[in-house]
Amino acid sequence: EDPVQLKEEGNKYFQANDYERAAQSYTQAMKLNKDKALQAVLYRNRAACFLKKEEYAKAASDASRAIDINSSDIKALYRRSQALEKLGKLDQAFKDAQKCATIEPRNKNFQETLRRLGANIQEKLRIQFSTDLRVQKMFEILLDENSDKEKREKAANNLIILGREEAGAERIFQNNGVSLLLQLIETKNPELVLAAVRTLSEMCTGHKARATAILHYLGIDNICMWMSVDNEEISLAVCSLLQAITDCLLGQGKEEHHGKEEAVVLDTKKDLRMITMRLLDMLVSKKVSGQGRDRALNLLNKNIPRKDLKDHDNSRTVFVVDNGLKKILKVVGQIPELPECLPLTENTQLSASVLLNKLYDDLRCDPERDNYRVICEEYIKSKVDPQDMDKTLHAIQMVSGVLQGPFDLGNKLLGMKGVMEMMVALCGSEREIDQLVAVEALIHASTKLSRATFIISNGVALLKEIYKKTKNEKIKIRALVTSDKTILYSVASVLVNCTNSYDTKELVPELVQLAKFSKQHVPEEHPKDKKDFVVKRVKRLLKAGVVSALACMVKADSAILTDQSKELIARVFLALCEDPKDRGTIVAEGGGKALIPLALEGTEVGKIKASHALAKIAAISNPDMAFPGERVYEVVRPLVSLLNTERDGLQNYEALLGLTNFSGRSDKLRKIVKEKALPDIENYMFENHDQLRQAATECMCNLVVNKEVQERFVADGNDRLKLVVLLCGEDDEKVQVAAAGALAMLTAAQKKLCSKMTEVTTQWLEILQRLCLHDNMEVQHRGLVIAFNLINADKDLAKKLVETELLEILTYIGKQEDPKKQHIINVAHDCLTRCMDYGLIKPLSQ
């Protein structure tokens, strides 16, 4: 607790280049010290630490405190000068260096610093003066109506380039540039407006203080008005400007600038809320163009929901739900064919549905979701009016829009009293617009079995009638799609029930007993849901040609085959593939081909199920037969998607088996597997699970035939070869077979790996000897091949092996006479012959 002792300790740390601990010692000494002179020394010393750590603002602050105690402290003055120079404050640094030179006029170091700082200040002034002139000249050209067009374009481009540079952006800002850029925008000349907006955007990027000042000077109302114009280029440029401002307010895209202390911005939340409110107002304003509305939706989509759900703050989303959900619903509920419709583009309503979905997904708890649902229900109810059909149409259109966004919420809205009945009733209307809206809504509603059943019972006859009578092609197509889509979904749902391929929660016996004890109802499995019954149903479905039917369903038009239907079909396929004996039938009837698109598109669950079914087929089938032609290469991606810790062990295992089968077929397939999955396969070789480790090692055994994979083993600084060698010493015979096969091929293909094998682990020789004496002939053969590769690679390496017990092992095996082991005996003979060629051993005299 002695400050002097702590100071000495800090000095020792500083001399040992441990600046962090030195600073800590000085800080601790400051807290205990009461002597002013010592305090100045401590501040001065800690400033030196901060200089070394490149924390220049802290170094300048500590040096200033030392100078406040002793104004002629030359060390503190010089250290502050160094820190200020690094911070870009050259004039202040020059003053401190000047004081140092005055105190010690003969100090060459101080004189040199003064010369350097003087030259730097002159250069900075020259650049500033030059930049100021350039900025002034550019604005003169741009604001002069008589300027030549080519000159104006060049000046505009130069202004944008200048805005990208920190020094240029600052000079424009300091020289009344924002006001002059606003004048350019007010000319309404598209070229000048674009140049001005793009320059402002560059000036805002990465600079919070400047971005905040520009936002307030221009005004959010003006920015939104410019973004609303019916000019795609200008609208997009203004959108980029507002995004740059928003990024700064959110603290994103921040750049480090030496010499720029971050300005104090009081409340960015207030500015962000103001921007959000204006964007929401844009959604329902008739003065805003369709493109402007799209830009507002895109900005809301990008900046409101959290980027990372680990961040607990979803206040922006909650704010938008409370203040803007009805406005988004209004956009979703627009009907372009009605006269009062807001200006829209073909993307506007889909973007609004996407925003609804993102906001719903970003909510953290049930009360927040319930609030969202209640707002939707109340707003939709307020639009339902039996006396005003146009108003009711908007309500149905809103439900249709929500179904394209948060699907679960859309289904709840469909359950509202009278909504489905209203849709079906509108189908019977004589007005085309009623039919169009109703049929569109039914398309989105028909992806849930209960809704599909309702439509089949109550609406299919009406849809057929519409199809016959209407001359409007849009309505014809939608009526047809709704009928087909509803029927396809219903059929797929029935097949899922027949094959029991829906998700069920496994009942834990202990919990069941506990529930019974507490007299709680425990749902019992239906006798016909037991495995034997399910297997019989699956066999009968296969016999009836269900695979061909499923393949036809997969080929259906994308408007009919929804993502939910794809998921159901994938579930059925996975259940059909359960028995390996049935997989040949599935392939023969086109199941392998049908599964590929299901694995690549659709819901996440559907893609996983289809990928798993593909893995089951790929694991035991001839790839050339199951996936003929180029199609085989498309299967690799779905298999790789299963190599994920979020997937279960069976999915991992069967995917590895499929990739093993593929990588044994051709070098092109090996190359694709290597590019897409090699790191994952290597990770599974470390797995504790025996079967996963075995499958991954077998896959690697096939992959090492590829030269690029071999080169990864040869490369310095990795443990790949060590892992393979150690796996050869495992107790699991299957792992040993695969690892020994991989090692045999690697050492045969790359001589460098023969010597490297002896360096990666001290156990290599013991493992090799165990392989050569193994009871399993397959393992023994591979061990002897490895021994031959090592002997053949290098005489010195052969000599090292001959000097060990391996020579006795080779001699013992070579003397055996067993026809079953002849291939093993032959390799032992080859090893001994090569040693004789080197002159390391002599043949036995006859």
Secondary structure, DSSP 8 states (H G I E B T S, - for coil): --HHHHHHHHHHHHHTT-HHHHHHHHHHHHHH---HHHHHHHHHHHHHHHHHTT-HHHHHHHHHHHHHH-TT-HHHHHHHHHHHHHTT-HHHHHHHHHHHHHHSTT-HHHHHHHHHHHHHHHHHHHHHHHHHHHHHHHHHHHH-TTS-HHHHHHHHHHHHHHHHSHHHHHHHHHTTHHHHHHHHHHT--HHHHHHHHHHHHHHHTT-HHHHHHHHHHH-HHHHHHHHTSS-HHHHHHHHHHHHHHHHHHTT-S----TT------S-HHHHHHHHHHHHHHHHT-TTS-HHHHHHHHHHHHHHSS-S-TTS---HHHHHHHHHHHHHHHHHHT--TTSTT-----TTHHHHHHHHHHHHHHH--SHHHHHHHHHHHHHHHHHH--TT-HHHHHHHHHHHHHHHTSSHHHHHHHHTSTTHHHHHHHHHT-S-HHHHHHHHHHHHHHTTSHHHHHHHHHHTHHHHHHHHHH---HHHHHHHHHHHHHHHHHHHHHHHHHHHT-S------HHHHHHHHHTT-------GGGSHHHHHHHHHHHHHTTHHHHHHHHHTS-TTTS-HHHHHHHHHHHHHHTSSGGGHHHHHHTTHHHHHHHHHHSS-HHHHHHHHHHHHHHHHHS-HHHHSTTTHHHHHHHHHHHT-STTS-HHHHHHHHHHHHHHHTT-HHHHHHHHHHHHHHHHHHTT-SSHHHHHHHHHHHHHHTTSHHHHHHHHSSS--HHHHHHHHHT-S-HHHHHHHHHHHHHHHHH-HHHHHHHHHH-TTHHHHHHHHHT-SSHHHHHHHHHHHHHHHHH-HHHHHHHHTSTHHHHHHHHHT---GGGHHHHHHHHHHHHHHHHHTSS-----
